[in-house]
C-alpha cells in the first residue's frame, strides 16, 4: 500500500513562467520584471495544492527534453513525491504576464510535444503499474499532448476502475467527451467548458444546469461538479443536487483556482468526508487562491478560515 492514497497524473505539463510589465504595448520591446518559475500542469498543481493543505500525494509526470530537466529540478525542490515518465520532444512552456497599469493578466500557452499513437499504450501500461500500488484516488488533470488519442482518459478511467480505484477527471474538449463514455468516478469542469458542451449558451448558470441534467441522463459519471466562478459550484450525484455558495473574497487572479478546488476535494474524499463537506472545502480552497497573484495556489490557513465560512452554504436543489 502506498504511503499516500492519491495519485495525480500530468501528461502535458508546462514549465510556468510568470512575469510582469508596466503596460502591454505592440511592436515594442517590453522590459519584464524578474520571472518566477513553477512546475505547472493540472495534476502537478493538484499535488502542490494538496501539499499546501497538509496532505500527501504521488505525482506521475511525463517530461521531455531540456525544459523537462529544468521542470524536474524545480519539482524535486517542492518535496512532492514523483514518478517521471520520459517522453520524446520538449516539455512546453507557458507564460503569464501581469500588466500593472490595468491589473489585467495575459496568458500564453504553447502546445506540448507531439507523440506517436503507440505512446498511449506505453503510458497506460506504466500507469497501470503505478495505480496497482494501492492508490484509492487517481486525479487526471489537464490536456493531452498532441498525438495521444482523445479516448486516452476514457481508457484510463476503465483501467482505474478495474484496479479498484476512483478516477477524478478535470479536462475539457474531445478528451472529456470521449472519457464520459467510460463513466469516470467524478468529472469536474468549469462553466466555460459547460457552455462548450451544451452548444455555447451565453448564460453560464443556464448552461450549468443544462449540462448537469444532460450528464446525469447519460450516466456519464458517478458525480458531476461544475464550478461557476463567483457563484460557487453545482454538485450532482445519485439523485442529489447541491449548490455550494462561496465565501466573499477580493479576486486578484483566478489562475490555479480549478486545480486548488480539485486538490481540496480529493483530499477531503481521501479522508472519507461526505461529498458535501469535501465540496465545501474545495470551494474554500478555490476562494483562497483567487486572493493571490499569478501561479500561487491555495494556502492552508486561508482555506481553513474560508472553509468555516462555508458552513451552512450547501443548498439542496433536488
N, C-alpha and C positions, 0 to 999 in steps of 0.2 A: 504493500500500500504506500502511495506517495505521501510525503510529508504535507502536501497541500492537496485539497480536493478540487482545485480549479486549474485547468489548462487553458491558456489563451493561444490563439492561432493567428499569426500575421504573415500572409503570403505575399503582400505587396507593400512592404514597409517604405518609409521615406525618411531620409535624414532631414529633419526640420530645421530650417534656418530662419531666425526671426530678427528683424532689424527695424529701424525707423528713420524717417526723413522729416524735415520741417514741412515740405509741401511736395506733392507729386506734380511733375511738370513734363510734358512731352518734349522729345528731341533735345534733351539736355542731360549732362552727367549729373546724377543725383548722389551727393555725398551722404552715405549712410552712417548711422551710429554703429558701434561695435556689435557684432552679431552674437546671438545666443544659439547654441546647437542642442537639439534634443532628439532622442530616438523616437521617431513617430510611426504612425500606422495604428489602426484601430486596436488590434489585440495587445500590442505593447503598451499603448496608452491605458488600456484597461488594467494591465498588470501594474503599471506605475501608480494608477489611482488606487488600486487595491492596497498596495504597499503604503500609500499615504494614509489610508483609512485604518491601518494597523493589521491588515490581513496578509496572506501569502498566496502566491500563485506560481505556476511554472509557465514560461513563455516559449512557444515554438515559433521561430522566426526564420524566414527564408531570406538570405543575404547574398549579394553578388558584388564582385569587383572591389575596387579601391574604396568606393563610397561605403560598401558593405563592411569593409575592415574598420573604417572610421566609426561607423554606426556601432559595430560590435564593441569597440573600445569604450564608447560612451555608455552603452547598455550595461557593460560589466561594472562601470562606475556607479550604477544605480543600486547594485546589490540584488537585483532581481535574478532569480534562478532561471537559466535559459538553456534551450537546445537550439543550436544553429544548423539550419539546413543550407548547404552550399548550392547556389543557383547560378546559372550562366548569365552573362551580361553584366549590367551595372545597376546597383540599387539606386533608385531615383532620389531626387531632392524635391523638397517643397519650400517655397519662400513666402514668408508673411512679412508685409511691410506696413507699419503703422505711420499714418500721416498726422503729425502733431497739430497742424493748423486746423484740421477738421475733426480729428478724433476718429476718422474712418480707418478701416483696415482692408488691405488688399492681399489676396491670397493667390499664389501661383502654384499649380500642381503639375508636375511633369509625369509622363507615362512611365510605367515600370518596365523592366527588361522583358523583351519578347521571349516566350518559351515555346518549346515544341509540345505537341499533344501528348507524347509519351511521358512528359514530366508529371502529368496529373496522376498517372499510375504509380510513379515512384513516390510522389508526395503522399498519396493515400496510404501506401504501404508503410511509410515512415510514421505517419500519424496514427495508424492502427497500432503500431508498436508502442507509441507514447501513451495513447488513451488506455491501452491494456494494462498499464502500470497501476491503475486503480483510481483514476480521476472520476469524480461524480458529475462535474460540470465542465463542458468544453465550450469556450467562447470563441466563435469565429467572427471576426470583425474586420471590416474594410473591404476594399476592392480586390479583384483577382488580377494578377499580372497578365498582360496581353498574351494570347496564345493558349492559356488554360481554358478548357471548355466551360461554358456558362453553367453546366449542371454539376460542377465540382462540389459546391457546398451541399447540393442535394445528395450526392454520393457520400459526402462526409456525414450528413445527418443520418443516413441509413446505417452507415458503419458504426457511428457513435451509439445509436440505439441498440444494435446487435451486441455491442460491448457493455451494455448496461449503464451507459452514461447519458446525460441530457445535453443536447446542443442548444446553446443560446446564440442566435444569429442576428448580426447587425450589419446588413449590407443593403444594396439597392439595385435597381435596374434588372437586366436579364438574369443575373446571378440570384437575385431574390425570387424572381418569378419561377425559375427552374427549381429552386430549393423547396418552394412551397408544395411541390408535388410529392415530396418525401416527408412532409409533416414534421418539421423540427419541433423540439420541446417548446421553444419560445422564439418569437420574432419581435425585434424592436426596430421601429422606423420612425422618422420624423414626419411632420405634416407635409413637407415638400415632396417627400417620397410617396406619401399617401396620395397627394394630388396627381402625381405621375401615374400611379397605378390605376386610379379611377378616371383618368382621362383629362386631367388638367383643370379641375374645378377651381374657380377663383376664390371660393370660400373655404378657408383652411379647416374650420370647425365642421362644416358640412361634409367635406372630403374625408375627414377623420371618421365620423360616424358611418358614412357610406362604406368606407374601406373596412372598418371593423366588422360591420354586418356581412359584407361580402366574404371576408376571410373566414368568419365563423361558419357561413353557409358552405364554403368549400372544404371546411375541416382542414385548413392549411397549416395549423399549428395548435398545440395544446393551449398556449397562451399567446395573445397578441397585445403588444403595448405600442401605442402611438403617442409620441411626445409632441406637444403643441406650443412650444416656446413658453411665453409668459402665462399661458393658460393651463400649464401643467401637463398631465398625462392621462390618457384613456387606457384602462386595463381591462381586458376581456378574457375570460377563461371559464369553461364549464358552465355556461349559463349565467355567470356573474359578470356584471359590467360596472366598473368603478371609474370615477373621475378623481384624480389626486390634485388638489389645489396647491399651488406652490406658495412659499413664503414670499413676501415682498422684499426685493433687493434692488440695488442700483446696478444696472447692467453695464459692464465695461467691455467685455468681449465674450462672444458665445463659443469661441474655439475650445474644444475639449469637453463641452457640456454633455454631448451624447455618450462619449467614452466614459466619463465620470458616472453618468447615470447607469450604464451597463455594469460598471465596476461595483458600485454600491448595491445594485440589485442582486448581482451574482453572489457577492459576499454575504448579503442577508440570507439568500436562499441556501447557501452552503452552511449557514448556522441554523438551518431548519426554521427560519422565521416564516410566518404566514405570508402569502403573496402580497396582501395589503400593506403589511408592515415593511417588507422589503421594498415595495414600490414607493412608499413614503420616504424611505431612506434614500432611494435613488433620486427622487425629486429634490430632496435636500442637497445631495451632492452636486446635482446639476446647477442648482441655485448658488451653491458655494463657488463653483468655478466661474460663473459669469461675472463675478465681482473681481476677478483677477485679469491680468493682461496676458496677451499672446498665448503661448503654449503651456502656461501653467495649468495644473489640474487642481482638483478639489483638495482642501486640507481638512484634516480630521476635526480640529477644534470648531471651525466654522460649520462644517457639515453636521456635527453633533448638535450645535446650537440651533441650526435651522431645522433639524430633524424634530426637535422638541416643539418647534412652532407648527409643524405639520400635524401634530396630534389633533384628531377630530376633523382633519381636512380631506378625508376619503368620503366621497359622496356616491351612494349607490344609485345607479341609473337604470337597473333592470326592474 
